[in-house]
Amino acid sequence: MTKAVFIATAEPYSGKSLVALGLVNLLLGQARKVGYFKPIINHDPAEQPDPHIEAIGSYFKLPLPAAATYAYTRPAALRLLEAGAQGELIDAIIHKFKQWEESCDFTVVEGSDFVGAGTAFEFDANVSIAKNLGVPVILVVSGEGKSTAQLVSAVLTLLRNFEAREVPVLLAVANRVLPAQVADVQALLRTQLPADVLLAVIPDDPNLLHPTMREIQAELGGQLLFGESGLGNQVDNYVIGAMQVPNFLNYLKDNVLIVTPGDRGDIIVCALQANLSASYPRVAGIVLTAGAAPDAPIVRLLEGLPNVVPILAVPTGTFETTTRVGAIRSRISADNPKKIQLAISTFERHVDVRALEEKLVSFQSEGLTPHMFQYRLLQWARRSRRHIVLPEGNDDRILRAAAQLLHQDIVDLTILGDPDEVAASAKRLGISLPAGHLRIIDPVKSEHYAAYVETFYELRKDKGVNHDMARDLLRDVSYFGSMMVYQGHADGMVSGAVHTTQHTIRPALQFIKTKPGVSVVSSVFFMCLPDRVAVFGDCAVNPNPTAEQLAEIAISSAESSRAFGIEPRIAMLSYSSGNSGAGADVDKVRQATALVRQKRPDLKVEGPIQYDAAVDPLVGRQKLPDSEVAGQASVLIFPDLNTGNNTYKAVQRETGALAIGPVLQGLNKPVNDLSRGCTVDDVFNTVVITAIQSQQQ
């Protein structure tokens, strides 16, 4: 049974980190515990952490103790190899690896980096490590600087070297391939590789290679004068500011780095003004050369500005500085989640993930971890692309989430708001909103506005709505967005970052309405606890449901649970378990439980039951020994909004659990509400959930 895989290359800067990130993300969607082991690292982690290990541990929140993630530093490994002690090296690596193998469902092993002295020993050492660990290999070859023939030859040579040592190869990755070469490389390699070896050809993506201002500062040893908060800015171009201002402005491009002598105050001021202007591209940062500091009036001006791009000062001249900037090799690092997400989405676009899963995952993991749940959500959302409307285009969190959704190619989006204001906000935030799957609409200027007004008037005229009222209401983004969903111009809506729950769902209740047989709209939260995912309902909509409504909430929540891959075991919560308590509140829960059993005898339900008896196997066995729900409940139904809302927030804050929701249930088409305290991740996840709900309509 395959429980590990080795990522190998034979050259520096091959792009192993992209493959590693994509692979770990894939595995965490299938396995409860994934380990990461790099037998040979470049530096002692106490002096300089390995950037790949740090990025993977940080992004995926994996417990990766530094001492356990490697066996040798590069200098120590080279000393052993030069002394002919390869056996000692291999034995120690196997010992460390076995610790990961025994404690994890799956372990990703990353080969060495081929950076620095000793590369003559390095390739053979990597083959020997993979051979002795008894794990299959993913090969990574860079296309940078190679012709099509050279790249094809490099992949086949690497493959033959591993096969000669009887090390099985699962996947060959040709990475950083020029777009014009992709088709030829794909065709030539596919005809020459063995049929059982998968192939991925990944085009060169400048966004993965360009450095951030933080990397430029580190490489140049620059002194940071201003703009620490912008050190994460990505630099896609650079220009020398040596000309007069009017001509200089013609050379600005998106995410540009400006390199100029420190005494060019006119260029500094001009660059900052251009960055603020909607008419010019975004400036990523400024490097002041030749050891010259800005004049005192310029410094005073900069100190009084609320936002300044990073400004570095270096002692080297302008020519030497630009030469060094051009030679910087960017790494995918822990402090750049945007680049990590791009790497993962690139992997998923160009690797046959399903075929790789079949080769890798030959075991079934019990239970559902939060990452497995989130991974499945993304896969399901991509199965059938949906169009979601986001009415609150004036909120930064909405725009950041929209950028992530579009870059990861998950949904089509409509953002409601003034297009110029949205574009200006995106520039201020340093995000790009790809136009291919995005529309930005000002409701009043929409081609559908008049028709929406007329439709709303016809639907609500019996409730006293006239044309003037309809026109006013359809200016409201919640009404306009809901009407898009009603008319089929969008598949679902997500709102509530700025508006209240009632403001968000009132239009849906007025004309989208509830599903047949459903009398109450309710909500659930998917609570991503450390080792499982639980469903909490209702924590957002119904203040004090009746027994009948509580039963309907339980049934709807069970259906939501099953729809998202969680086997429903329903706990009807109260302050007593079984027959131990009496009173109006307990009786309501007892009656609701009986109604669930009557209406849906196929569902596993227990109630009344206390929270600890519902989720703790030991307490559950003590209090309700014959229950098939006690101790293992996955759907927890709270008796009222007061209890539910406070409990989900307490669990979220005290355990660090991710709470996805509230997800509304019972409507004919999906409209979901956000908390006004939501994060970017909350928006992202709620849009994904909404897309999946729309697939199930």
C-alpha positions as CSV (number, residue, x, y, z in Angstrom):
1,M,0.0,0.0,0.0
2,T,1.4,3.4,-1.0
3,K,1.8,5.6,2.0
4,A,4.5,8.0,0.8
5,V,5.8,9.6,-2.4
6,F,9.2,11.2,-3.2
7,I,9.5,14.4,-5.2
8,A,12.8,14.4,-7.1
9,T,14.7,16.6,-9.5
10,A,18.3,16.8,-10.8
11,E,18.7,20.6,-11.0
12,P,18.2,23.7,-8.9
13,Y,15.1,25.9,-9.2
14,S,13.0,23.2,-10.9
15,G,9.8,24.2,-9.2
16,K,9.6,21.3,-6.7
17,S,7.7,23.6,-4.3
18,L,4.8,24.0,-6.7
19,V,4.5,20.2,-7.0
20,A,4.9,19.8,-3.2
21,L,2.1,22.3,-2.4
22,G,-0.3,20.8,-4.9
23,L,0.4,17.3,-3.7
24,V,0.0,18.1,0.0
25,N,-3.3,19.9,-0.8
26,L,-4.5,16.9,-2.8
27,L,-3.6,14.4,0.0
28,L,-5.2,16.5,2.8
29,G,-8.4,16.1,0.9
30,Q,-8.1,12.3,1.3
31,A,-6.1,11.6,4.5
32,R,-6.6,12.7,8.1
33,K,-2.8,13.2,8.8
34,V,-0.2,14.1,6.2
35,G,3.5,14.3,7.1
36,Y,6.3,16.2,5.3
37,F,9.9,15.1,5.3
38,K,12.9,16.5,3.6
39,P,15.9,14.2,4.3
40,I,18.6,16.8,3.3
41,I,18.0,20.5,3.9
42,N,20.4,23.4,3.0
43,H,20.8,25.0,6.4
44,D,20.4,24.3,10.1
45,P,16.8,25.3,10.8
46,A,17.9,27.1,14.0
47,E,19.8,29.5,11.7
48,Q,17.6,29.6,8.6
49,P,14.4,27.6,8.3
50,D,13.9,25.6,5.1
51,P,11.5,27.8,3.0
52,H,9.6,24.8,1.6
53,I,8.9,23.1,4.9
54,E,8.0,26.5,6.5
55,A,5.6,27.4,3.7
56,I,3.8,24.0,3.8
57,G,3.6,23.9,7.6
58,S,2.4,27.4,7.8
59,Y,-0.2,27.3,5.0
60,F,-1.7,23.9,5.8
61,K,-1.3,24.3,9.6
62,L,0.6,21.0,9.8
63,P,2.5,20.2,12.9
64,L,6.0,20.0,11.5
65,P,8.6,20.1,14.3
66,A,11.8,21.3,12.8
67,A,13.9,18.5,14.2
68,A,11.6,15.8,12.8
69,T,11.4,17.2,9.3
70,Y,15.0,16.5,8.2
71,A,17.8,14.1,8.8
72,Y,20.9,16.0,7.7
73,T,21.9,19.5,6.7
74,R,23.6,19.7,3.3
75,P,27.1,20.2,4.7
76,A,26.7,17.2,7.1
77,A,25.4,15.0,4.3
78,L,28.2,15.9,2.0
79,R,30.8,15.1,4.7
80,L,29.3,11.6,5.0
81,L,29.2,11.0,1.3
82,E,32.7,12.2,0.8
83,A,33.8,9.9,3.5
84,G,32.1,6.9,1.8
85,A,29.6,6.6,4.6
86,Q,26.5,6.6,2.5
87,G,25.1,3.6,4.4
88,E,25.2,5.6,7.6
89,L,23.3,8.5,5.9
90,I,20.7,6.2,4.4
91,D,20.1,4.4,7.8
92,A,19.5,7.6,9.6
93,I,17.1,8.9,6.9
94,I,15.1,5.6,7.0
95,H,14.9,5.9,10.8
96,K,13.5,9.4,10.6
97,F,11.2,8.5,7.7
98,K,9.7,5.5,9.6
99,Q,8.6,7.8,12.4
100,W,6.5,9.8,9.9
101,E,5.2,6.7,8.2
102,E,4.0,5.2,11.4
103,S,2.2,8.3,12.7
104,C,0.7,9.6,9.4
105,D,-1.7,8.3,6.8
106,F,0.6,9.7,4.1
107,T,4.1,11.3,3.9
108,V,5.5,13.5,1.2
109,V,9.2,13.3,0.9
110,E,11.1,16.1,-0.9
111,G,14.5,15.5,-2.5
112,S,17.3,18.0,-2.1
113,D,17.6,21.3,-3.9
114,F,20.9,21.0,-5.9
115,V,22.0,24.4,-4.7
116,G,25.7,24.9,-3.8
117,A,28.7,22.5,-3.7
118,G,28.4,18.8,-4.0
119,T,25.9,18.3,-6.7
120,A,28.0,15.5,-8.2
121,F,27.1,13.4,-5.2
122,E,23.6,14.7,-4.9
123,F,21.7,13.0,-7.7
124,D,22.9,9.5,-6.8
125,A,22.1,10.2,-3.1
126,N,18.5,11.1,-4.0
127,V,18.0,8.0,-6.1
128,S,19.4,5.9,-3.2
129,I,17.1,7.5,-0.7
130,A,14.0,6.9,-2.8
131,K,15.1,3.3,-3.4
132,N,15.8,2.6,0.2
133,L,12.6,4.2,1.5
134,G,10.7,2.0,-1.0
135,V,8.5,4.8,-2.2
136,P,7.4,5.8,-5.7
137,V,8.7,9.0,-7.3
138,I,7.4,12.2,-8.9
139,L,10.0,13.7,-11.2
140,V,10.3,17.4,-11.8
141,V,12.3,18.9,-14.7
142,S,12.5,22.6,-15.5
143,G,12.0,23.9,-19.0
144,E,13.8,27.1,-18.3
145,G,16.5,27.8,-20.9
146,K,15.9,24.5,-22.7
147,S,14.7,23.9,-26.2
148,T,11.9,21.4,-26.7
149,A,14.4,18.6,-27.6
150,Q,16.6,19.4,-24.6
151,L,13.6,19.3,-22.2
152,V,12.2,16.0,-23.6
153,S,15.7,14.5,-23.4
154,A,16.1,15.7,-19.8
155,V,12.8,14.1,-18.7
156,L,13.6,10.8,-20.3
157,T,17.1,10.7,-19.0
158,L,15.9,11.4,-15.4
159,L,13.2,8.7,-15.8
160,R,15.7,6.1,-17.0
161,N,18.1,6.8,-14.1
162,F,15.4,6.0,-11.6
163,E,14.0,3.0,-13.5
164,A,17.6,1.6,-13.8
165,R,17.6,1.5,-10.0
166,E,14.1,-0.1,-10.0
167,V,12.5,3.0,-8.4
168,P,8.9,3.3,-9.7
169,V,7.9,6.6,-11.2
170,L,4.3,7.8,-10.9
171,L,4.4,11.2,-12.6
172,A,6.8,13.2,-14.8
173,V,6.4,17.0,-14.5
174,A,7.9,19.3,-17.1
175,N,7.7,22.6,-15.3
176,R,8.3,26.2,-16.3
177,V,7.7,25.4,-20.0
178,L,7.4,28.3,-22.5
179,P,3.7,28.5,-23.6
180,A,4.8,28.1,-27.2
181,Q,6.5,24.8,-26.4
182,V,3.8,23.2,-24.3
183,A,1.9,21.3,-27.1
184,D,5.1,19.9,-28.6
185,V,6.5,18.8,-25.3
186,Q,3.3,17.2,-24.3
187,A,3.0,15.3,-27.6
188,L,6.6,14.1,-27.7
189,L,6.8,13.0,-24.1
190,R,3.5,11.2,-24.1
191,T,4.6,9.1,-27.1
192,Q,7.9,8.2,-25.4
193,L,7.0,7.8,-21.7
194,P,5.7,4.4,-20.5
195,A,1.9,4.2,-20.5
196,D,1.7,3.9,-16.7
197,V,3.7,7.1,-16.0
198,L,1.5,10.1,-15.8
199,L,2.6,13.3,-17.5
200,A,2.0,17.0,-16.6
201,V,3.4,19.9,-18.6
202,I,3.1,23.1,-16.7
203,P,3.5,26.4,-18.6
204,D,5.8,29.1,-17.3
205,D,3.9,31.6,-15.1
206,P,5.7,34.9,-14.4
207,N,3.5,35.5,-11.4
208,L,5.2,32.5,-9.6
209,L,8.7,33.7,-10.5
210,H,8.5,37.4,-9.7
211,P,9.9,38.5,-6.3
212,T,8.2,40.5,-3.6
213,M,9.5,43.7,-2.1
214,R,10.6,41.7,1.0
215,E,12.7,39.4,-1.2
216,I,14.2,42.4,-2.9
217,Q,15.1,44.0,0.4
218,A,16.7,40.8,1.6
219,E,18.7,40.3,-1.6
220,L,19.9,43.9,-1.8
221,G,20.4,44.3,2.0
222,G,18.3,47.5,1.7
223,Q,17.3,49.8,4.5
224,L,13.6,50.1,4.7
225,L,12.7,53.8,5.0
226,F,8.9,53.7,4.5
227,G,6.1,51.2,3.7
228,E,6.7,48.1,5.8
229,S,3.1,47.0,5.4
230,G,3.7,46.7,1.6
231,L,6.7,44.4,1.7
232,G,4.5,41.6,0.4
233,N,3.9,43.6,-2.9
234,Q,4.9,41.5,-5.9
235,V,7.2,43.1,-8.4
236,D,6.4,42.3,-12.0
237,N,8.5,45.0,-13.8
238,Y,11.2,47.5,-13.0
239,V,12.1,50.8,-14.5
240,I,15.0,53.2,-13.9
241,G,13.9,56.7,-12.9
242,A,16.6,58.7,-14.6
243,M,14.5,60.8,-17.0
244,Q,12.3,63.8,-16.7
245,V,8.9,63.2,-15.0
246,P,6.6,63.5,-18.1
247,N,8.6,60.9,-20.0
248,F,9.1,58.8,-16.9
249,L,5.3,58.3,-16.5
250,N,5.1,56.7,-20.0
251,Y,7.3,53.8,-18.7
252,L,5.2,52.7,-15.8
253,K,3.7,49.2,-15.9
254,D,1.6,47.2,-13.4
255,N,3.3,46.3,-10.1
256,V,6.4,48.2,-11.2
257,L,9.6,48.7,-9.1
258,I,11.2,52.1,-9.6
259,V,14.9,52.3,-9.2
260,T,16.2,55.8,-8.9
261,P,18.9,57.9,-7.1
262,G,17.9,59.0,-3.7
263,D,18.2,62.7,-4.6
264,R,15.5,62.4,-7.3
265,G,12.7,63.8,-5.2
266,D,10.6,64.6,-8.3
267,I,10.6,60.9,-9.3
268,I,9.7,59.8,-5.7
269,V,6.7,62.2,-5.5
270,C,5.6,61.5,-9.0
271,A,5.7,57.7,-8.4
272,L,3.6,58.0,-5.3
273,Q,1.0,60.2,-7.1
274,A,0.9,57.8,-10.0
275,N,0.2,54.9,-7.5
276,L,-2.8,56.9,-6.1
277,S,-4.1,57.7,-9.6
278,A,-6.7,55.5,-11.2
279,S,-5.2,56.5,-14.6
280,Y,-1.8,54.9,-13.9
281,P,-0.6,51.4,-13.0
282,R,0.1,50.3,-9.5
283,V,3.6,51.0,-8.1
284,A,5.0,48.0,-6.0
285,G,7.9,49.9,-4.5
286,I,10.9,52.3,-4.9
287,V,14.6,51.6,-4.4
288,L,16.8,54.6,-3.8
289,T,20.4,54.0,-5.0
290,A,23.9,55.4,-4.5
291,G,23.5,55.9,-0.8
292,A,21.7,59.2,-1.3
293,A,18.9,59.9,1.1
294,P,15.8,62.0,0.0
295,D,16.0,65.7,0.9
296,A,14.5,66.7,4.2
297,P,11.3,68.3,2.6
298,I,10.7,65.0,0.7
299,V,11.1,63.0,3.9
300,R,8.7,65.3,5.7
301,L,6.2,64.9,2.9
302,L,6.4,61.1,3.1
303,E,6.1,61.0,6.9
304,G,2.8,62.8,6.6
305,L,1.2,60.5,4.0
306,P,-1.2,57.8,5.3
307,N,0.0,55.1,2.9
308,V,3.4,54.9,1.2
309,V,4.7,52.0,-0.9
310,P,7.9,50.4,0.4
311,I,10.9,52.6,-0.1
312,L,14.3,51.0,0.3
313,A,17.8,52.7,0.3
314,V,20.9,50.9,-0.9
315,P,24.5,52.0,-1.2
316,T,25.0,50.5,-4.7
317,G,24.7,52.4,-7.9
318,T,21.6,52.3,-10.1
319,F,23.1,50.0,-12.8
320,E,24.4,47.4,-10.3
321,T,21.2,47.6,-8.3
322,T,19.0,46.8,-11.3
323,T,21.3,44.0,-12.4
324,R,20.9,42.4,-9.0
325,V,17.2,42.9,-9.0
326,G,16.9,41.2,-12.4
327,A,18.9,38.2,-11.1
328,I,16.7,37.5,-8.0
329,R,15.0,34.1,-8.0
330,S,11.8,34.3,-6.1
331,R,10.7,31.4,-3.7
332,I,7.2,30.5,-2.7
333,S,7.4,31.4,0.9
334,A,5.2,31.2,4.0
335,D,4.6,35.0,4.0
336,N,3.0,34.9,0.5
337,P,-0.2,33.0,0.7
338,K,-1.4,34.5,-2.6
339,K,1.6,32.9,-4.4
340,I,0.9,29.6,-2.6
341,Q,-2.7,29.6,-3.7
342,L,-1.6,30.3,-7.3
343,A,0.9,27.4,-7.1
344,I,-1.9,25.0,-5.9
345,S,-4.4,26.2,-8.6
346,T,-1.6,25.8,-11.2
347,F,-1.0,22.3,-10.1
348,E,-4.7,21.4,-10.2
349,R,-5.1,22.9,-13.7
350,H,-2.2,21.0,-15.3
351,V,-1.9,17.7,-13.4
352,D,-4.5,14.9,-13.9
353,V,-5.4,15.0,-10.2
354,R,-7.9,12.2,-10.4
355,A,-5.5,9.8,-12.1
356,L,-2.8,10.8,-9.5
357,E,-5.2,10.2,-6.7
358,E,-5.9,6.7,-7.9
359,K,-2.2,5.9,-8.0
360,L,-1.5,7.4,-4.6
361,V,-4.4,6.8,-2.3
362,S,-5.0,3.1,-1.9
363,F,-6.5,3.5,1.6
364,Q,-9.7,4.8,3.0
365,S,-9.4,7.3,5.9
366,E,-12.1,7.1,8.6
367,G,-13.9,10.3,9.4
368,L,-13.8,13.7,7.7
369,T,-11.1,16.3,8.7
370,P,-11.6,20.0,8.1
371,H,-9.1,20.0,5.3
372,M,-10.7,17.0,3.6
373,F,-14.0,18.8,3.8
374,Q,-12.7,22.0,2.3
375,Y,-10.8,20.2,-0.4
376,R,-14.0,18.3,-1.4
377,L,-15.9,21.5,-1.4
378,L,-13.6,23.0,-4.0
379,Q,-13.7,19.9,-6.1
380,W,-17.5,19.8,-6.0
381,A,-17.7,23.5,-6.8
382,R,-15.5,23.1,-9.9
383,R,-17.6,20.1,-11.2
384,S,-20.2,22.4,-12.7
385,R,-19.2,26.1,-12.8
386,R,-21.8,28.4,-11.2
387,H,-22.4,32.1,-11.3
388,I,-22.7,33.9,-7.9
389,V,-23.6,37.5,-7.3
390,L,-21.9,39.5,-4.5
391,P,-23.9,42.7,-3.8
392,E,-21.4,44.3,-1.5
393,G,-18.7,45.5,-4.0
394,N,-17.8,48.4,-1.6
395,D,-16.3,46.0,1.0
396,D,-12.6,45.1,0.9
397,R,-13.2,41.6,2.2
398,I,-15.6,40.8,-0.6
399,L,-13.1,42.0,-3.2
400,R,-10.2,40.1,-1.7
401,A,-12.3,36.9,-1.7
402,A,-13.5,37.5,-5.2
403,A,-9.9,37.8,-6.4
404,Q,-9.1,34.4,-4.8
405,L,-12.2,32.7,-6.3
406,L,-11.4,34.0,-9.7
407,H,-7.7,33.2,-9.6
408,Q,-8.5,29.6,-8.4
409,D,-11.0,29.3,-11.3
410,I,-13.9,28.2,-9.1
411,V,-17.0,30.3,-10.0
412,D,-18.2,33.1,-12.3
413,L,-19.0,36.3,-10.3
414,T,-21.0,39.4,-10.6
415,I,-20.0,42.2,-8.2
416,L,-22.6,45.0,-7.6
417,G,-21.2,48.5,-7.3
418,D,-19.8,51.3,-9.3
419,P,-17.2,49.8,-11.7
420,D,-14.8,52.7,-11.3
421,E,-14.9,52.5,-7.5
422,V,-14.5,48.8,-7.5
423,A,-11.4,49.1,-9.9
424,A,-9.9,51.8,-7.6
425,S,-10.5,49.7,-4.5
426,A,-8.8,46.7,-6.2
427,K,-5.8,48.8,-7.1
428,R,-5.6,50.2,-3.6
429,L,-5.7,46.6,-2.2
430,G,-3.1,45.4,-4.7
431,I,-5.3,42.7,-6.1
432,S,-6.3,41.8,-9.7
433,L,-9.8,40.9,-10.7
434,P,-9.5,38.8,-13.9
435,A,-12.2,40.0,-16.3
436,G,-12.8,36.6,-18.0
437,H,-15.3,35.3,-15.5
438,L,-16.3,38.6,-13.8
439,R,-19.0,41.3,-14.3
440,I,-19.2,44.5,-12.3
441,I,-22.6,46.1,-12.5
442,D,-24.1,49.3,-11.1
443,P,-27.7,48.2,-10.6
444,V,-29.3,51.4,-11.8
445,K,-27.3,51.4,-15.0
446,S,-27.9,47.7,-15.7
447,E,-29.7,46.7,-18.9
448,H,-32.0,44.5,-16.7
449,Y,-33.0,47.3,-14.2
450,A,-36.3,48.2,-15.9
451,A,-37.3,44.6,-16.4
452,Y,-36.4,43.8,-12.8
453,V,-38.5,46.7,-11.5
454,E,-41.5,45.5,-13.6
455,T,-41.1,41.9,-12.4
456,F,-40.9,43.0,-8.8
457,Y,-44.0,45.2,-9.2
458,E,-46.0,42.3,-10.6
459,L,-44.9,39.9,-7.8
460,R,-45.6,42.4,-5.0
461,K,-48.4,44.6,-6.2
462,D,-50.9,42.6,-4.2
463,K,-48.8,43.6,-1.1
464,G,-49.3,47.3,-1.9
465,V,-46.1,47.9,-3.9
466,N,-46.3,50.5,-6.7
467,H,-43.9,51.3,-9.5
468,D,-42.1,54.0,-7.6
469,M,-41.6,51.7,-4.6
470,A,-40.3,49.0,-6.9
471,R,-37.8,51.4,-8.6
472,D,-36.5,52.5,-5.2
473,L,-36.2,48.9,-3.8
474,L,-34.4,47.6,-6.9
475,R,-31.7,50.3,-6.4
476,D,-30.9,48.3,-3.2
477,V,-28.1,45.8,-3.9
478,S,-29.8,43.1,-1.9
479,Y,-33.0,43.3,-3.9
480,F,-31.2,43.6,-7.2
481,G,-28.9,40.6,-6.4
482,S,-31.9,38.5,-5.2
483,M,-33.8,39.4,-8.4
484,M,-30.8,38.2,-10.5
485,V,-31.1,34.9,-8.8
486,Y,-34.9,34.8,-9.2
487,Q,-34.6,35.5,-12.9
488,G,-31.8,32.9,-13.4
489,H,-29.2,35.6,-14.3
490,A,-27.2,34.3,-11.3
491,D,-27.3,30.9,-9.6
492,G,-26.9,32.2,-6.0
493,M,-26.2,35.2,-3.9
494,V,-23.8,35.9,-0.9
495,S,-24.3,39.0,1.1
496,G,-24.2,40.3,4.7
497,A,-20.6,41.6,5.2
498,V,-22.2,45.0,5.4
499,H,-25.9,44.4,5.7
500,T,-27.9,42.7,8.4
501,T,-29.3,39.2,8.1
502,Q,-32.8,40.5,7.7
503,H,-31.7,42.9,5.0
504,T,-30.0,40.0,3.2
505,I,-32.8,37.5,3.3
506,R,-35.9,39.6,3.2
507,P,-36.0,39.9,-0.6
508,A,-35.4,36.2,-0.9
509,L,-38.4,35.5,1.4
510,Q,-40.5,37.9,-0.7
511,F,-40.1,36.4,-4.1
512,I,-37.6,33.5,-4.2
513,K,-39.6,31.9,-1.4
514,T,-39.2,28.5,0.3
515,K,-39.1,25.0,-1.2
516,P,-42.4,23.0,-1.4
517,G,-43.1,21.4,1.9
518,V,-40.8,23.7,3.8
519,S,-42.4,26.3,6.0
520,V,-39.3,27.8,7.7
521,V,-36.0,29.1,6.4
522,S,-33.2,28.2,8.8
523,S,-29.4,28.0,8.8
524,V,-26.5,25.8,9.6
525,F,-22.8,26.4,10.3
526,F,-20.2,23.8,9.2
527,M,-17.9,23.9,12.2
528,C,-14.4,22.7,11.1
529,L,-13.1,21.4,14.5
530,P,-9.5,20.2,14.8
531,D,-10.3,16.6,13.8
532,R,-13.8,16.6,12.4
533,V,-16.6,18.7,10.8
534,A,-19.8,19.2,12.7
535,V,-23.1,20.8,11.6
536,F,-24.7,23.4,14.0
537,G,-28.2,24.6,13.4
538,D,-30.0,27.0,13.7
539,C,-27.6,29.6,14.9
540,A,-28.6,32.6,12.8
541,V,-32.3,32.9,11.8
542,N,-35.1,31.6,14.1
543,P,-35.1,33.1,17.7
544,N,-37.4,30.7,19.4
545,P,-38.7,27.9,17.1
546,T,-41.7,25.8,18.0
547,A,-41.4,22.0,18.3
548,E,-42.7,21.7,14.7
549,Q,-40.2,24.3,13.4
550,L,-37.4,22.6,15.4
551,A,-38.2,19.3,13.8
552,E,-38.2,20.9,10.3
553,I,-34.8,22.6,11.1
554,A,-33.4,19.2,12.1
555,I,-34.6,17.5,8.9
556,S,-33.3,20.4,6.8
557,S,-29.9,20.3,8.6
558,A,-29.6,16.6,8.1
559,E,-30.2,17.0,4.4
560,S,-27.6,19.8,4.2
561,S,-25.2,17.6,6.1
562,R,-25.7,14.7,3.7
563,A,-25.5,16.9,0.7
564,F,-22.0,18.0,1.8
565,G,-20.6,14.5,2.5
566,I,-21.2,14.3,6.3
567,E,-23.3,11.3,7.5
568,P,-26.1,12.9,9.6
569,R,-26.4,11.7,13.2
570,I,-28.8,14.3,14.8
571,A,-28.5,15.4,18.4
572,M,-31.5,17.5,19.6
573,L,-29.8,19.5,22.3
574,S,-31.2,20.4,25.7
575,Y,-30.1,20.8,29.3
576,S,-30.9,17.2,30.1
577,S,-30.4,13.8,28.4
578,G,-33.1,11.2,27.8
579,N,-35.8,11.1,30.5
580,S,-33.7,12.7,33.2
581,G,-35.3,16.2,33.0
582,A,-38.7,17.8,32.7
583,G,-40.1,21.3,31.9
584,A,-41.4,23.3,28.9
585,D,-38.0,23.6,27.2
586,V,-37.1,20.0,27.5
587,D,-40.6,18.9,26.5
588,K,-40.3,21.0,23.3
589,V,-37.1,19.2,22.3
590,R,-38.7,15.8,23.2
591,Q,-41.7,16.6,21.0
592,A,-39.5,17.8,18.1
593,T,-37.5,14.6,18.3
594,A,-40.6,12.5,18.1
595,L,-41.7,14.6,15.0
596,V,-38.4,14.0,13.3
597,R,-38.7,10.2,13.9
598,Q,-42.3,10.3,12.6
599,K,-41.6,12.3,9.5
600,R,-38.1,10.8,8.7
601,P,-37.7,7.3,10.2
602,D,-34.6,6.9,8.1
603,L,-32.7,9.5,10.1
604,K,-30.6,8.7,13.2
605,V,-31.8,11.1,15.8
606,E,-31.5,11.4,19.6
607,G,-33.1,13.9,21.9
608,P,-33.2,15.5,24.3
609,I,-29.5,15.2,24.8
610,Q,-26.8,17.4,26.4
611,Y,-23.8,18.6,24.3
612,D,-21.2,16.5,26.1
613,A,-23.3,13.3,25.8
614,A,-23.8,14.1,22.1
615,V,-20.1,14.5,21.2
616,D,-18.1,12.6,23.8
617,P,-18.2,8.8,23.3
618,L,-17.5,8.0,27.0
619,V,-20.2,10.4,28.3
620,G,-22.6,9.2,25.6
621,R,-22.2,5.6,26.6
622,Q,-22.8,6.5,30.3
623,K,-25.9,8.6,29.7
624,L,-27.5,6.9,26.7
625,P,-25.8,3.5,26.3
626,D,-28.3,2.2,23.7
627,S,-28.2,5.3,21.4
628,E,-26.7,5.2,17.9
629,V,-26.1,9.0,18.1
630,A,-24.8,9.6,21.6
631,G,-21.1,10.3,21.6
632,Q,-20.9,10.5,17.8
633,A,-23.4,13.2,16.7
634,S,-22.5,15.1,13.6
635,V,-25.6,17.4,13.4
636,L,-26.3,19.4,16.5
637,I,-29.6,21.2,16.7
638,F,-29.9,23.9,19.3
639,P,-33.3,24.7,21.0
640,D,-33.2,28.4,20.3
641,L,-31.1,31.1,18.7
642,N,-29.7,32.4,21.9
643,T,-28.1,29.0,22.7
644,G,-27.1,28.3,19.1
645,N,-25.5,31.7,18.3
646,N,-23.5,31.9,21.5
647,T,-22.4,28.3,21.3
648,Y,-21.0,28.5,17.7
649,K,-19.2,31.7,18.6
650,A,-17.8,30.2,21.8
651,V,-16.6,27.1,20.0
652,Q,-15.1,29.2,17.2
653,R,-13.2,31.5,19.4
654,E,-12.0,29.1,22.1
655,T,-10.9,26.3,19.7
656,G,-9.9,28.3,16.7
657,A,-12.4,26.3,14.6
658,L,-13.3,27.6,11.2
659,A,-17.1,28.3,11.1
660,I,-18.4,28.2,7.5
661,G,-21.8,29.9,7.4
662,P,-24.5,30.7,8.1
663,V,-25.7,28.5,5.2
664,L,-29.4,29.2,4.6
665,Q,-31.6,26.2,3.9
666,G,-35.2,25.9,2.7
667,L,-35.1,28.5,-0.1
668,N,-35.9,27.6,-3.7
669,K,-32.6,29.1,-4.8
670,P,-29.5,29.6,-2.6
671,V,-29.1,33.0,-0.9
672,N,-26.5,33.0,1.9
673,D,-25.8,35.4,4.7
674,L,-22.4,36.5,6.0
675,S,-21.7,37.8,9.5
676,R,-20.7,41.5,9.5
677,G,-17.5,40.3,11.3
678,C,-16.7,37.9,8.5
679,T,-13.2,37.3,7.3
680,V,-12.0,36.9,3.7
681,D,-11.9,33.1,4.2
682,D,-15.5,33.2,5.4
683,V,-16.6,35.0,2.2
684,F,-14.6,32.5,0.1
685,N,-16.0,29.5,1.7
686,T,-19.6,30.7,1.7
687,V,-19.4,31.4,-2.0
688,V,-18.1,27.9,-2.6
689,I,-21.0,26.4,-0.5
690,T,-23.5,28.5,-2.4
691,A,-22.2,27.3,-5.7
692,I,-22.6,23.7,-4.6
693,Q,-26.1,24.4,-3.3
694,S,-27.0,25.7,-6.7
695,Q,-25.8,22.5,-8.3
696,Q,-28.2,20.6,-6.1
697,Q,-31.3,22.6,-6.9
